[in-house]
Amino acid sequence: MLSIFKSIPTHMDYKGQKLAEQIFQGIILVSAVIGFIYGLIVEQFGWTVYIVLGGFAISCLLTLPPWPMYRRHPLTWQPAVPESQGDVRDKPQENVKKPRKHK
């Protein structure tokens, strides 16, 4: 059962995050304008709130799950360095000044 959940991708690439943010802001903006105009016409502020909340729900449905359209530009990672080569940070550094302690 758990292997089914492990096969579901749960990431977005950077361009996908930017696209999701643009979609979210666009839907919120459009729903706010439509809600304001409709609420002004019918003279009911409640309708404005309902329309904005509906836009928020739609934008969450479209932008929160990692849909495939948000994973089109994956990053290519550098290959891992084998441990036998060691880490550059482990080597002693030469000519490094130690900070002076102030009195």
C-alpha angles and dihedrals in degrees: 000000000000092000088066090059093045091058093058110096112234103183139091126203122231095262089048090053090052091049091048091051092050092049091047094050093044094052093046091049095047093046091048092052093045092045093049094049094045092045089050092050096049092034093230119124090194091069089054090054093046093051093047091048089049090052089049091052092049092048091050091051091051100042111030101062114070096247117188091253088068093054102055097108108049120183119246109227126209115253116263117262112237114244092236091072091057131218123290089226091060094063117092113253120227127217095016114152116225115226114257119240113232119226 
